[in-house]
Amino acid sequence: MTYIKLGYDPNEKYGWRILKEGECADRHFLGEMYNGKLLVQINAMLWEKVKNIKKIQVKGFDAPIMIDGKRRTGKSTVEKTIAYLLNPDISINNFVIGLEDSADKIENARECDPLCFDEAILMGGSKDAMAKKQKQLSKVIDVAGQKRLCLIFCMPSFFEMNRTLAVNHSLFLIHIYTDTQLNRGHFAFFGTKKKRLLYELGKKNQNSYSKPTSDFTGDFVNFELPFESEYIQLKKLSLREALNPDQVKKKDKNLTESDHKTIIMANIKEKSPYITDEQIWTMFGIGKSEFYRRKKRYKEVFAKK
């Protein structure tokens, strides 16, 4: 299916305009801007599904969706692309590091915002751990409905989710996969009806995605957020705690979400000195005074450890 190139246009119904030939570089425009926002390249049919999310939200409903696939196949790329199209003003605060801070993220989210749950959150070392997490997720979805949020869940396998989350709550599933040469960039889309059948038939067939056939398939290209470095740091922190819960230092376990953010902001400044203080506090959605308070706390508490 043909890619389309989208440029931000607040005068358009869905906030984006399909650009014509010559209005932007031909495929290789990663990082280019249009009306102050990043250009986005996306499968045309998938863009229609993103527009459907916005239609549903206008009608007063929330829109949980699921993206699954093996690690390193590109789930996060699709997640970021969809989230940015839903709201190009998102920040690192739209990405949830753990279920324990999801309530705060929902409370601070704006109406119809995307809220992304990375795959590390949905990983568990046992069935009991997964069951507990999924019960928490059900509560998260109920609360999110009041703000008509689009909750984007990235996960290793759709079949590991309980039926309520996989079949009843989510609008659709995007399954990410590699081709026979292990090249990334491919997806299969399962709508509400196909997703229900897939859950029933696939689980009986060793978690196979072959039956039923997907509604459509397509490709995707790389996409990086304006705050990509912060996003990578957040993923590393989330994955480290998910994979090695028993090896995380006690002092780290006692850190609050606010502490983690403070440390991430300080690390960004240290590794990327060309980024201004104002850019950092804007990325994190905080004010100037709050930024300098955190900066002082980092020097007094964390920099010495």
TIDOMAR-987534 format. One record per atom (N, C-alpha, C): residue in three letters; x, y, z. Coordinates in steps of 0.02 Angstrom, whole numbers, plus 50000, padded with zeros to 5 digits. Layout:
<atoms>
ALAXYZ;...
</atoms>
This chain:
<atoms>
MET500424994050000;MET500005000050000;MET500445006250000;THR500225011349964;THR500615017449957;THR500675021350022;TYR501265024050033;TYR501355028550089;TYR501055035350071;ILE500835038950122;ILE500655045950114;ILE501095050050160;LYS501195056350142;LYS501605060850181;LYS501155066150211;LEU501175066750277;LEU500725071250313;LEU501105077150341;GLY500825083050331;GLY501095089150360;GLY500585092150407;TYR500815094650463;TYR500355097350513;TYR499995103450486;ASP499335103550492;ASP498925109150470;ASP498315109650516;PRO498325114350564;PRO497775114850612;PRO497105116550580;ASN497105118850518;ASN496485120450484;ASN496145114350454;GLU496505108850449;GLU496215102650424;GLU495805099250479;LYS495315095350460;LYS494855092250507;LYS495225087950558;TYR495715084150536;TYR496075079750582;TYR496765082350599;GLY496905088550582;GLY497535091650601;GLY498125090350555;TRP498015086450502;TRP498565084650457;TRP498325084950384;ARG498775087050341;ARG498615087550270;ARG499065082850231;ILE498775079350182;ILE499175075050139;ILE499555079450091;LEU500215078950093;LEU500645083250052;LEU500725080449982;LYS500755084949935;LYS500835083049865;LYS501575082449848;GLU501715079549791;GLU502405078749767;GLU502755085549765;GLY503345085949794;GLY503725092149793;GLY503635096449855;GLU503135094949896;GLU503035098849957;GLU503505096750013;CYS503825091050005;CYS504325088750054;CYS504785083950017;ALA505325082150049;ALA505805077650019;ALA505465070950002;ASP505725067549953;ASP505425061349930;ASP505665055249970;ARG505325053750025;ARG505455048150071;ARG505975049850125;HIS506505053450108;HIS507045054350156;HIS506995061150191;PHE506485061750233;PHE506375068150265;PHE506355067650341;LEU506665062350369;LEU506655061350441;LEU506925067550476;GLY506515070450518;GLY506715076350556;GLY506505082850525;GLU506255082750462;GLU506025088950430;GLU505375091350462;MET505275097950458;MET504695101050490;MET504215103850438;TYR503585104450457;TYR503065107550416;TYR502595111050464;ASN502535117650458;ASN502145121650504;ASN502345120450577;GLY502995119650587;GLY503255118950655;GLY503215112050685;LYS502965107150647;LYS502915100250672;LYS503265095550624;LEU503445089750649;LEU503795084850609;LEU503355082150553;LEU503655081150495;LEU503305077650441;LEU503235070350460;VAL502685067250439;VAL502555060250455;VAL502395056450392;GLN502705050650384;GLN502555046250328;GLN502225039950356;ILE501655038150328;ILE501265032650356;ILE500885029050301;ASN500745022650312;ASN500325018750267;ASN499635022150263;ALA499375022950202;ALA498745026650192;ALA498165023550230;MET498105016950229;MET497545013750263;MET497615014350339;LEU498225014150364;LEU498325014950436;LEU498145022050457;TRP498275026950415;TRP498065033850430;TRP497305034350438;GLU496935030550398;GLU496205030450404;GLU496005027850473;LYS496365022950498;LYS496205020150564;LYS496375025150620;VAL496895029050610;VAL497065034250659;VAL496515039550659;LYS496265041350601;LYS495715046150597;LYS495085043350632;ASN494985036850627;ASN494415033750661;ASN494465034450737;ILE495075034150763;ILE495175035250834;ILE494925042150854;LYS495105047150813;LYS494885053950828;LYS494125054550823;LYS493825051150776;LYS493095051250768;LYS492755048450830;ILE493025042850855;ILE492745039650914;ILE492805044150975;GLN493365047550982;GLN493465051951039;GLN492985057851037;VAL492855060550978;VAL492375066050970;VAL491675063850994;LYS491515057450984;LYS490875054751005;LYS490835053451080;GLY491395054551115;GLY491395053851187;GLY491685047451214;PHE492035043651171;PHE492315037251193;PHE493075037351197;ASP493345032951240;ASP494065032051241;ASP494255027051187;ALA494895026151175;ALA495105021951118;ALA495735017951134;PRO495675012551172;PRO496255008251185;PRO496435004351122;ILE497075004051105;ILE497295000051048;ILE497904995951069;MET498054990751030;MET498604986251048;MET499084985450990;ILE499724985251007;ILE500254984050958;ILE500684978450987;ASP500764972950950;ASP501164967550976;ASP501674965050925;GLY502134960950948;GLY502664958350906;GLY503284956950947;LYS503744953250919;LYS504354951550955;LYS504774957750968;ARG505224957351015;ARG505654962951031;ARG506084964850971;ARG506204971350965;ARG506634974250913;ARG506334973950843;THR505684972750838;THR505374972450771;THR505094979150748;GLY505014983950795;GLY504784990550775;GLY504134992850805;LYS503914989450858;LYS503284991350890;LYS503284998650913;SER503835000750943;SER503875007550970;SER503845012750915;THR504105011050855;THR504075015750799;THR503355017250780;VAL502945011950774;VAL502235012850758;VAL501875016450814;GLU502035014650875;GLU501735017850934;GLU501865025350933;LYS502485027350922;LYS502665034450921;LYS502325038150864;THR502295034850806;THR501985038050748;THR501255039550761;ILE500885034650786;ILE500175035550800;ILE500065040850854;ALA500465040550907;ALA500395045350961;ALA500505052450937;TYR501015053350895;TYR501175060050869;TYR500625062650823;LEU500335058350784;LEU499785060450740;LEU499175062350780;LEU499055059050836;LEU498485060750878;LEU498595067350914;ASN499215068850931;ASN499365075250964;ASN500115076850954;PRO500275081150906;PRO500975082850893;PRO501305086950949;ASP500915088651001;ASP501195092351058;ASP501345087751117;ILE501355081251105;ILE501505076651160;ILE502205077751187;SER502315075551248;SER502975075951280;SER503135069251311;ILE503685068951346;ILE503875062751380;ILE503345060551430;ASN502935065351453;ASN502405063751501;ASN501845059551472;ASN501835058651406;ASN501335054351375;ASN501555047151371;PHE502135045651400;PHE502395038751399;PHE502455036351471;VAL502145030651485;VAL502095028051553;VAL502685023351567;ILE503045024651621;ILE503625020651638;ILE503435014451677;GLY502875014651712;GLY502645008951752;GLY501925009851773;LEU501595004351790;LEU500895004851808;LEU500795009051871;GLU501305009351913;GLU501235013251975;GLU501155020651962;ASP501405023051906;ASP501335030251892;ASP500805031851840;SER500435026651818;SER499925027751766;SER499365032251790;ALA499185031751854;ALA498645035951880;ALA498825043351875;ASP499445044951892;ASP499665051951887;ASP499685054251814;LYS499905049851770;LYS499935051651699;LYS499235053051671;ILE498745048851692;ILE498065049851669;ILE497775056351697;GLU497915057551761;GLU497655063651793;GLU497915069951759;ASN498555069751738;ASN498865075651707;ASN498765076051631;ALA498505070751602;ALA498395070651529;ALA497825075251510;ARG497885077951449;ARG497355082151422;ARG496825077851390;GLU496235080651380;GLU495685077051347;GLU495915074351280;CYS495765068051267;CYS495905064751203;CYS496645063651190;ASP497065064351240;ASP497785063251232;ASP497945055851219;PRO498495054351185;PRO498745047451183;PRO499165046251245;LEU499135040251271;LEU499545038251328;LEU499835031451312;CYS500505031051309;CYS500835025051284;CYS501135020851340;PHE500975014351338;PHE501225009551386;PHE501715004951351;ASP502345005551367;ASP502855001751333;ASP502824994351351;GLU503114990151309;GLU503084982851319;GLU503384980651385;ALA503874984251411;ALA504194982151473;ALA503684981951531;ILE503184986351528;ILE502674986551581;ILE502274980151581;LEU502194977151522;LEU501764971251516;LEU502144964751518;MET502774965051539;MET503164958951546;MET503134956451618;GLY503064950051626;GLY503054947251693;GLY503434940651696;GLY503744939251752;GLY504124933151759;GLY503704927051773;SER503064928151788;SER502624922651804;SER501914924351783;LYS501494919251780;LYS500794920451762;LYS500444924651815;ASP500634923651878;ASP500334927551932;ASP500514934951924;ALA501144936251906;ALA501354943251897;ALA500984946451840;MET500904942851785;MET500544945451728;MET499814946551744;ALA499514941951781;ALA498804942551799;ALA498694948851841;LYS499154950151887;LYS499104956051930;LYS499154962351888;LYS499624962451841;LYS499714968351799;LYS499094969551757;GLN498804964251731;GLN498234965151687;GLN497604967351725;LYS497544965451788;LYS497004968051829;LYS497084975551839;GLN497714977651849;GLN497854984751856;GLN497694988451792;LEU497864985351735;LEU497724988451671;LEU496974989451660;SER496574984751681;SER495854985451674;SER495604991551712;LYS495884992651770;LYS495694998551809;LYS495925004951775;VAL496525004651746;VAL496785010451710;VAL496325012351652;ILE496095007351615;ILE495655008651558;ILE495005011751581;ASP494725009351636;ASP494105012151661;ASP494175019551679;VAL494735021251711;VAL494855028251730;VAL494985032551668;ALA495355029851620;ALA495535033651560;ALA494915035451519;GLY494395031451523;GLY493795032751484;GLY493485039551499;GLN493575042051558;GLN493295048451577;GLN493595054251538;LYS494215053351514;LYS494555058651476;LYS494595057051401;ARG494285051551381;ARG494275049551310;ARG494995048751283;LEU495425045851323;LEU496115045051303;LEU496195039351253;CYS496725039651214;CYS496925033951172;CYS497505030551208;LEU497375024851238;LEU497885020951271;LEU498205016251221;ILE498855016951212;ILE499215012751163;ILE499645007751201;PHE499455001351197;PHE499814996151233;PHE500274992351186;CYS500934992651199;CYS501424988651163;CYS501554982351204;MET501574976651171;MET501654970451210;MET502014965251168;PRO502334960351200;PRO502674955051163;PRO502184950651124;SER501604949051155;SER501134944651122;SER500424946251142;PHE500004947351094;PHE499284948551103;PHE498964942751141;PHE499194936751129;PHE498884930751159;PHE499034930051234;GLU499514933751259;GLU499664933451330;GLU499194937751372;MET498814942051338;MET498344946351374;MET497704942451389;ASN497374944451444;ASN496744941051459;ASN496204943251410;ARG495674939451406;ARG495164940651355;ARG494844947551361;THR494734949751422;THR494404956151432;THR494794961751400;LEU495454961751411;LEU495874966951383;LEU495964966051308;ALA496094959951287;ALA496264958651217;ALA495664959351171;VAL495094956851192;VAL494504956451149;VAL494004962051162;ASN493834963051225;ASN493284967651241;ASN493474975051242;HIS494064976551269;HIS494244983651278;HIS494534986851216;SER494994983451183;SER495374986651129;SER494984987251064;LEU495134992551026;LEU494814993750962;LEU495104989350907;PHE495764988950906;PHE496094984950854;PHE496794982850876;LEU497074978250838;LEU497754975750850;LEU498184977050789;ILE498784979550800;ILE499284980150748;ILE499844975250765;HIS499914970050725;HIS500434965050737;HIS501044966750695;ILE501614967750728;ILE502244969550695;ILE502654963150683;TYR502934962550623;TYR503324956450609;TYR503894958050560;THR504344953350553;THR504894953950505;THR504764949250446;ASP505094950750390;ASP505014946250332;ASP505484940250339;THR505524936150288;THR505934930050291;THR506684931550298;GLN506884937550278;GLN507594939550285;GLN507704943550350;LEU507194943550394;LEU507214946950459;LEU507254954550452;ASN506994957150397;ASN506964964450388;ASN506344967150425;ARG506454972550461;ARG505914975750498;ARG505474979850451;GLY504924982450481;GLY504524987250444;GLY503874984650416;HIS503614979050442;HIS502994976250416;HIS502474975450472;PHE501844976350454;PHE501304975550503;PHE500694972350471;ALA500284969350515;ALA499634966650494;ALA499104969750540;PHE498564972050511;PHE498034975550550;PHE497434970950559;PHE497224970150622;PHE496634966250639;PHE496124970750673;GLY495554971850640;GLY495034975950669;GLY494664972250723;THR494124975250748;THR493764972550805;THR493534965450795;LYS493224963950738;LYS492964957150726;LYS493524952150714;LYS494004954050672;LYS494554949450658;LYS494974948150720;LYS495044953250761;LYS495434952550823;LYS495114947450870;ARG494464947550873;ARG494104942650916;ARG494214935550891;LEU494154934550826;LEU494264927950796;LEU494994925650805;LEU495454930350796;LEU496164928850804;LEU496314926250874;TYR496024929450924;TYR496144927450993;TYR495914920251005;GLU495334918550976;GLU495064911750986;GLU495444906550946;LEU495544907950881;LEU495864903050838;LEU496614902650849;GLY496924908450858;GLY497644908650866;GLY497884905050928;LYS497524905850983;LYS497724902651045;LYS497674895051040;LYS497214892650998;LYS497144885450988;LYS497684882850941;ASN497994887250903;ASN498484885250853;ASN499184887950870;GLN499384886850933;GLN500044888650956;GLN500204896050944;ASN499714900250960;ASN499794907550955;ASN499974909750883;SER499634906850836;SER499764908450765;SER499344914350743;TYR499624918550698;TYR499274924350671;TYR499014922950600;SER499024916650579;SER498834915050510;SER498084914950498;LYS497684913150548;LYS496964912950541;LYS496634916650599;PRO496174921150581;PRO495964923150514;PRO496494927750482;THR496434928850417;THR496884933450385;THR496744940550410;SER497244944750410;SER497154951550435;SER496714955650388;ASP496464961250412;ASP496064965750370;ASP496494968750315;PHE497114970350332;PHE497594972550281;PHE498294972350310;THR498794972350267;THR499494972550288;THR499824978750258;GLY500394980550284;GLY500744986350257;GLY501444986950287;ASP501784992250269;ASP502454993550293;ASP502465000150332;PHE502995001050371;PHE503085007450406;PHE503815009350403;VAL503945015750412;VAL504635018350410;VAL504825021250478;ASN505455022550486;ASN505695025150550;ASN505395031950566;PHE505285033150630;PHE505025039550652;PHE505325041050721;GLU505595046950730;GLU505895048950793;GLU505545055150821;LEU505405054950884;LEU505075060450918;LEU505545066450926;PRO505275072450936;PRO505705078250949;PRO506115077351013;PHE505875073151058;PHE506215071751122;PHE506455064451123;GLU506715062151067;GLU506905055151060;GLU507415052851113;SER507885057151130;SER508395055151179;SER508085053751248;GLU507595057851268;GLU507265056651331;GLU506845050251329;TYR506545049051271;TYR506135043051263;TYR506565036751270;ILE507155036851240;ILE507615031151243;ILE507825029951316;GLN507975035251351;GLN508165034551422;GLN507595031451462;LEU506985033651448;LEU506405031151485;LEU506305023651470;LYS506395021651408;LYS506325014551389;LYS506855010351424;LYS507465012851427;LYS507995009051459;LYS507845007951533;LEU507605013151566;LEU507445012751636;LEU506875007751648;SER506365008251607;SER505785003751613;SER505984996551600;LEU506384995351548;LEU506584988551531;LEU507044985651583;ARG507494989651610;ARG507964987251661;ARG507594984651722;GLU507094988251744;GLU506724986251803;GLU506264980351788;ALA506024979851725;ALA505584974351708;ALA505964967751703;LEU506564967951674;LEU506954961951663;LEU507344959751724;ASN507534964551766;ASN507954962951823;ASN507674965751888;PRO507064964051905;PRO506764966951965;PRO507144965252029;ASP507474959552031;ASP507834957552091;ASP508534960452094;GLN508774963152038;GLN509454965752036;GLN509484973352041;VAL508894976552041;VAL508874983752047;VAL509074985652118;LYS509504990352124;LYS509734992452190;LYS509154994952232;LYS509214993852297;LYS508674995852342;LYS508545003352338;LYS509065007252332;LYS508965014552329;LYS508575016452266;ASP508685012652211;ASP508315014052150;ASP507575012352158;LYS507425006952194;LYS506735004952204;LYS506365010252243;ASN506715013852286;ASN506395018852328;ASN506315025552293;LEU506585026052233;LEU506505032352196;LEU505795033152172;THR505545039152176;THR504875040652152;THR504905042152077;GLU504315042652046;GLU504295044451975;GLU504615051351965;SER504495055852013;SER504785062552008;SER505555062252010;ASP505825057752052;ASP506555056852056;ASP506835054351990;HIS506495049551961;HIS506725046751896;HIS506745052251843;LYS506235056451841;LYS506215061851792;LYS506785066751803;THR506915068251866;THR507455072851883;THR508125070151858;ILE508245063751869;ILE508865060551848;ILE508925060451772;ILE508375058851738;ILE508375058651665;ILE508525065551637;MET508215070751665;MET508335077551641;MET509075079551649;ALA509355077651706;ALA510065079251719;ALA510515075451671;ASN510355069151657;ASN510755065151610;ASN510735068051540;ILE510145070451521;ILE510075073351454;ILE510525079551448;LYS510525083651499;LYS510935089651498;LYS511675088051496;GLU511875082851533;GLU512575080951535;GLU512815078051468;LYS512385073951437;LYS512585070651375;LYS512455074951313;SER512005079751318;SER511845084051262;SER511845091451284;PRO512445094051298;PRO512495100951324;PRO512225106251277;TYR512155104551213;TYR511895109451165;TYR511145110651174;ILE510795106151210;ILE510085107051224;ILE510005112051280;THR509615117151270;THR509535122451320;THR509075120151377;ASP509135123651433;ASP508705122151491;ASP507965122951472;GLU507825128151433;GLU507125129351414;GLU506845123651372;GLN507255120951327;GLN507025115351286;GLN506865109251329;ILE507275108251381;ILE507175102451425;ILE506535103151465;TRP506435109051496;TRP505825109651537;TRP505195109751494;THR505255111951432;THR504685111651386;THR504535104451366;MET505055100451352;MET504965093451335;MET504605089651390;PHE504775091251453;PHE504495087651509;PHE503845090651535;GLY503625096151503;GLY502985099151521;GLY502975102351590;ILE503555105051611;ILE503585108451676;ILE503805115651666;GLY503735119751718;GLY503925126751714;GLY504655127951731;LYS504865134251721;LYS505555136151733;LYS505755135051806;SER505345137451852;SER505515136851924;SER505545129551945;GLU505085125351919;GLU505095118251935;GLU505725114951909;PHE505945116951849;PHE506555114051820;PHE507155115551864;TYR507225121751886;TYR507815123551926;TYR507775120651996;ARG507175119452020;ARG507115116052085;ARG507375108852078;ARG507195105552023;ARG507425098752011;ARG508185098552000;LYS508435103551965;LYS509145103951951;LYS509545104452017;LYS509285108552062;LYS509615109352127;LYS509585102952167;ARG508995099652165;ARG508915093352202;ARG509395087952175;TYR509485087752110;TYR509935082852080;TYR510645083752107;LYS510875090052109;LYS511555091352133;LYS511635089652206;GLU511105090852246;GLU511155089752318;GLU511055082352337;VAL510655078752300;VAL510475071952320;VAL510785066452276;PHE510705067152210;PHE510885061552166;PHE511595062052138;ALA511845067952125;ALA512495068752094;ALA513055066152139;LYS512925065952203;LYS513435063852251;LYS513475056252257;LYS512965052652231;LYS512945045352240;LYS513325041752186;
</atoms>
